[in-house]
């Protein structure tokens, strides 16, 4: 083997080792990044689940309040309907009212 061939082979081995080392480092960084992303996604999922649970509870509470308000409004409407009916009864002339006045001579 000539010294030039040995120099070329040693440069090839050095470049191969350098390429392997760089590739290994990049793979380790990618693996670390994947782990961080998976951890972050897991935390985000948990936060979203918690937030959705809280929102569901708030919506249930709000729906219950609306139902209570609707029930109260129905009750108020019922009382108002009765009062309007009484007032209409007082203001509407009765067909027998004229007959009673004629009999009594008023």
Secondary structure, 3 states (H helix, E strand, C coil): CCHHHHHHHHHHHHHHHHHHHHHHHHHHHHHHHHHHHHHHHHHHHHHHHHHHHHHHHHHHHHHHHHHHHHHHHHHHHHHHHHHHHHHHHHHCCCHHHHHHHHHHCC
